Amino acid sequence: MEKPTTCTLLLQSKLLCFSLIYVLSAVYLSLSSTKCLIRPPSAAPPPFSYPPSYGENKHAIPTMRSSCNSPVFFSDYSVVLKKMEMNSENATIFGERSLRYMQENDESFGGNLSLKKRLSHFVQSDYGDEIPCGFFKPFPISNSDQIAMEKCNGVVVVTAIFNDHDKIRQPRNLRPKTWNHVCFFVFVDDATIKGLYSHNLMSRDTKESKIGVWRVVRVRSEDLYDNPAMNGVIPKHLLHRLFPNTKYSIWVDAKLQLMIDPLLLIDALVVGPNVDMALSRHPHFVHTMEEAMATARWKKWRDVDGLRVQMETYCENGLQPWHSNKSYPTDVPDSAVMVRKHNAATNHFSCLLFNELEAFNHRDQLPFAFVRDKMTPKLRLNMFEVEVFEQIAVEYRHNLKQGGTHVGPKLKWATPALFGHQCEGYFSEMLGQKLHY
């Protein structure tokens, strides 16, 4: 047997090295492809430091997911910045169809519209008919805040805290030039402001306040709804009314800390896929009735009779369970983060959804599919994977109140029988699908 030469051994070593590099590269790519976000590196430290007593980073909820079916990739920041500047200057891409809103006076902010009145506006008219969209009484904020909101003409990031339910958390990984194009607003009530005073985060002597990136807008909520959560629905779903000159918006529930630069997020989830709105799928449910039963079972809304009336109304007027023939991957969203392009489609959807929330309750996952499927023209939606949502934001528990939050035992009778014969067809089809899962 011929002894291998030094040259042969060197060649074999090189081949072995190349083989190892190839294998390791393949493994790396395969592992990388399972990540939901190719996240940009941290660009800057947090923009604000809280006093230790505030505890803004306490009670984070850990996530266990490490992979997903549709990873999101970010473009280069400079490319995104240029694209967003061009889009903001080109107003025609947002004004395909302008909407006109009813201007009336009413004791209720939303007008207490009848079912017939609400349904009459699901089809957008070519004749520019006025549609109801809240503001039947003034939104109780200061003139200076209203002027600042109207001046925000690019991107706005919004959150709200009512009844001192959460902490104000600063977004992370903001790029320096983002500050020139993005406004940050947090809406609060007096109960929340009282908590901010106690931590010396706001001064009683200053009319306009900022906490880190957030401009704090005081809402005199006693002039709105008795339910603080319903007051939070106004800035959540009527952003286009509060910020009439904004081109894009990101809503972030106050229980979350945003971890991605807003411009990168809008480009990756809305501009790139060419959709009107992006939000996450629900982590467990695909059928609206699953969410309705969970809402009753866990007392997320205590008026169970009102919940039954709501779902029976939707069943009678065309609500269908999710099926693969629908254009959307689920009927149940997680609306804690919503990324929107402010055009006629999203504005129309937001108005219709708000009207349903005022008619029944603040649980926006319940009327979501009913409005989405029944409205015309249709909404282009990016309903992304739950794992993507968990990379976009870190979730925290709500503020712990003295004595804890007592919800009481779950309802054992939160079953299909709760919703009456009007929904029998819905449940029959839904349960038939589940048998074939």
N, C-alpha and C positions, 0 to 999 in steps of 0.2 A: 504494500500500500504506500502510495506516494505521500510523503510528508508535505503538508501545506506550507507554502512559502509565506514570507512576511507580507508580501503584496496581497496574497489571497486572504490572509487573516484581516488585513486592513479593510479590504473590500467588504468582507463579511460583516465586520464591525459597523461599517457605514450603513450597510443594508439593514442591520439590526436596529441601528439608531433611527433610520428613516421609518422603519416599521413601527417602532415604539412611538415616534412622534405622530405618525398617522393614527395609531390606535388611541393615543391619549387625546388627540384632536377630536376624533369621532366621539369619544366619551364625553369630552367637554361640551361639544355642540349638542349632544343628545341631552345632557343635563341642563344646559342653558335653555334649550327649547321647552323644557318643562316649566320654566319660570314664567309667571304671568306678565311681569313687567321687566323690561330692560331699563332699570331705573338710572337716571343720571346721578352722578356723584353729588354729595352734599355740597352746595355752593356757598353756604354762609352759615354762621352760627344762628341760633334763634334770635329774632329781632327784638326780643324784650325779655327781661328777667323779672320774675314775680318774687314777692317776699315769700319766705319759706312757709308762712302760715296759710298761704292760699292753696297750696297743694295741687297745682294744675295737672301734675303727672301721676297722681295717685289713682289707684284702682283701674289700671289699664287691663283690658280683656285680651288674653293671649289668643293667637290663632294657630291652628295646627296644620293648615293646608300648605302644601309645598309645590303643587303643580296644578295646571289647568289645560283646557283644550284649545284655548285661543289666546296665546301670549300677545301682549301689546308692546310694540316697539316705538321708541321716540325718535323723531327726526332731530337733526342738529339744532341747537337753540337759535343760532343766528338765522338759519333758514326759516324756522317757525316765526321768529320775530318779524322778519321781512314779510312773510306771508300774512301775518295778522295785521300788520300796518296797511298792507294793500287792501285786505278785506274790509278793514274799518273805514277806509277812504271811499270804497266802492259801495255806496248805500243802496244801489239798485239790487244787489243780491239779497237784501233783506226785505225789500218792499214789493215782492211779487204781487201781493194782495193786501192792501191796507185794511185794517179793521176799525170800525167805529163803535164806540161804547155808549151805552145808555147813561144819560145824566139825569138822575131823578133824586128826590129827597124821600127818605124812608127812615123809620125808627131802627131798622136793621141795616147793618153794613152791606149785607148781600141782597136785601130786598124781599126775603121770605117768598121766593118764587114758587108757584105751583108746579107740579109735575108736567102738566101740559105746556106751561110757559117754558120750562127748562128744555123739554124735548123739541120744542119748535125751533131751537137755535142750533141743533146738532148738525144740520146741513148748512154750510156757509153759502150765503147767497151771492150771486154775481152783481147784485144791485146795491151792495154796500149797506145792507140793513144794519141797524144798531143792535149789538148784542149785550146782554147783561153781564157785567164783570166786576161786581163789587162796587165800592165807593158810592153807595147810595146815601152815605153820610161821610163826613170828612175823616180821613185817617189822622188821628190826633198826635201829630209831631210838630216840632218847632219850624218856623219859616226858614231858619238858617239851615236846618237839616234837609228840608225839602229842596232848597236851592242847590245844596251840595249834591244831592241825589240826581237832580236834573243835569248837573254839569258832568256827571260820569258818563262819558260817551264811547268808551271802549269795552272793557271787560269789568264785570263786577262779581265779587265773591261775597256771599251773604250768609249769615247765620242769625239765630234768634234765641234768646234765653228769657223765658217767662216763669214767674214764680220761683226764681233763684234755683232752677232745676239742674243747671250745669255750670261748668267753668268756662271762661273765655280762654281758648287755647290758640296759640300762635301757629300759623302755618309754617312748615319747614321747607328747606331747599329752594327758597326764592332766589332767582337770578337778579343781579343788580338792575338791569333795564326793565324788569317786570314792574317795578314800582312806578314807572312812567306811563304804564298802560292799563294797570289794574287798580280798581278801587275795592276797599274792604269795609263792609258795614256790618255791625252787629246791632240788632234791635232788642231792647230790654224794657222791662216794666219796672215799676217802683220797688217791688220786692227784690228784684235782682240788683237794682242800683243800691239799695240799702246794704246788701252784702258786699258790693264793691267799695262802698264807703268804709265798711268795717275793716277792710284790708288796706285802706288808704290807696286804693287804685284809682279813685276819682275824688275830685275836690268839690265840695258843695258850692264853692264860690265861682266855678267855671261853668259857663253855659254849654260850651262845646268841649267834648272830651275825646281823647284817643288813648287806647291801651294797646301798646305795640303797634301793629299795622291796622288795627280795627278802629274805625270811627264809631263811637257809641251813640246810638239814636234812642232817646227815651220815648216810649209810647205810653200815652195815658190810657192804659188798657181798661180802666173802669168805664170808658166811653164806648167800648166795643162789646166783647162777649164775656159771659161769666166764666167760661171755660178757658183757662190760660192757653191750653194746647190749640184751641181754635183761633186764638189771637196770633199764635205762631204760624198758622196756616196762611195768613195774609201775606207776609213777606216771602213765604216759601213758594206759594203758587201764583201770586200776583206781582212778581218781580217786574214784569214788563210794564205794569202800571206805575209802580213806584220809581222805576228807572227808565223813563220813556225814551232816552237817547242811547241806551246801552245796546251793543251789538251781540255780546255773548254774556252768559251768566253761569255761575257755579253756585248751587245751593249746597251747604254743608250743615248737617245736623250738629247741634252744639255738643253732642256726646263724642264727636269725632275731632281729630287733629289732622288737617290736610298735610300730606307728605310729598306732594308733587307740585312743581311750579304750575300755576293755573294756565299759562299760555301753552305749555307742553301738553297739559291734560286736554285742553280744548282741541288742539291740533290732532292728538292721537285718537280721541274718542268721538269727535264730531266732524271736524273739517276733513280729516283724512278719509273716513268712511262715507262722507257726504250724506250725513243724516241731520235730522232736526234736533234730536235730543238723545242723550245717552244716560242710562242709569242701570243699576245692577239687577240681576235676577234675585228672587228670594232664595235663601239657602236651602229651603225644604219644600216649599209648595209650588205647584204649577197651576192649580185650579183656584178660582176666587172663593169657592165655597169651603175649601180647606182653610183659607185664611179667616173666613167668617166664623167657622166652627171654633177655630183657635181663639178668635177674639172673644167669643162668648165663654168658652171653656176656661180661659185664663183671666176673664174679667178685664180685658184690655179696654172694653167699653161696657159700663155697668148696666146701661139701659138695654137689656136683652130683648124686650118687646119691640123697642125701636129698631134694633138690629134686624129682627125678624121681618118687620115691615119693609125695611130697606131692601133686603135680599129678595123678598117676594115681589116687590115692585120691579126689581131688575129682571127677575125670571119672567114676569108677565110681559115685559117689554123687550125681550130678545136676548138676554144674557145666556150665553152658551159656555159649556166647559171648554177648557183648552183641548185642542186636538192638533195633529200634525199638519192639517190643511191650513191652519192659521199662518199668517206671515210672520209671526213672532214666536220666540222659543218658549214663552211662558205667559200666563195671565197675571202673575203676581210679581211685582217688583219689590226691591228694597230701595225706597226713595230717600235714603239718608244722604246720598250724593246724587245730584242731578246737574248735568251739564247741558246747557241749552243754547241754541242759536235763536236769537230773537227775530222770528219771522212770523208770518200770518198763521202757519200751521201750529207752532208751539203756543203762540198767544191764544189762538182759538181753543186748543186743548186745555190750556191752563184755566181759561175762563169757565169752560164747561165743567171741569173737575172741581173748581172752587164752588160752583153753584151746587153741586151734589154734596160737597162737604158741609156747606151751610144748611142744606136741607135735612141732613141726617146726623153726621158726627165727623170728627176730624180724622178718622182712620182712612188715609188716602189710598191704601191698597185695595179697599173694598170696591169703590167705583171705578178704579183705574181701567180694567179691561172693558167694562160696560161703555165708558166714554170713548176709549181708544177705538173699539170695534164699531161703534155706532156713528161716530163723527165722519163727516165728509167735507173736504178732501182728507185722505188718510195721512197719518203721521209716520214719518220715517224714523224708526227707532233703532238704536244700538243698545240692546239689552245684554250687557257683558257678563262674563262669568263672575261668580261670587269671589273666586280667588283673586281676581283683578281688583275688586272692591277692597279686599283686605290688604292689598298693597298700596292702594291710593291713600288710605287713611288708617290711623290707629284709633280704635274704639275704646271709650272709657265708660265706666258705670256712672249713672247720674249721681248728683250730690246726695250723700247719705243724710237723711233727716233724723233728728232726735227721736228715738223710739222706732226707727225703721219705717218702711213702707208696708202697711198691712193690706194685702189684696184679698185675703180670705181664701177659703178652699175653692178648688176649681169646680165647675159645674159638671156633674156626672151626666146630665141630660143634654149636653151640647152635641147633639147628633143630627143626622139629616131630618129626623122627625120634628125638630125644632122649627123648621122653616116652612112647614105646611105643604099642601098639595100643589101649589103653584110651582114649586121647585122640584116636583117628583121627576119630571123629564130630565132636568139637569143632573140630578143625582144618579138616575138610572144610567145615563150615558157616561158620567164620570166614573162610577163604580165599575161599569163594564170595561172601560179602558184600563182601570187598575188591575182587573183580573188578568189582563193580557200583558202587564208590565214584565 
